[in-house]
């Protein structure tokens, strides 16, 4: 009987000790960034970049439309052999437009990430500072299952590598 009571008390003490060692908080990083005054500047930069891409796209479309119009005006006078290079040129322009539009979407995403990176870095530094100051071991994001901050003392990666016999 004494052994059971001792085991139960030991388990309770371990549970309380474990809970006392960790302190978890949450953060809504997206909400914070939406409130930052710098976001307006970033959005303007993104919009300006998008406008430049649209301008390039419009010039490509204009070039394509001009080639089609020129072809249509002379198509009746051209032989089949002469029509072929003109049609290939028009098709190449159409493919160039499609490829530019596809790449433009990717370029916009990359540019947006580049412009937003400093805001996220600033917020992440503040999260780390507040977490360390207030003794948090983990800060979770409220918009997902991500850690905004994790005290490295609780990372067991090196222990697992050691058990596997893998050296860094």
Secondary structure, DSSP 4 states (H G I P E B T S, - for coil): -HHHHHHHHHHHHHHHHHHHH--EEEE-HHHHHHH-THHHHHHHHHHHHHHHHHHHHHHHHHHHHHHHHHHHHHGGGS-HHHHHHHHHHHHHHHHHHHHHHHHHHHHHHHHHHHHHHHHHHHHHHHHHHHHHHHT-SEEEETTSS-EEEE-GGG--HHHHHHHHT---
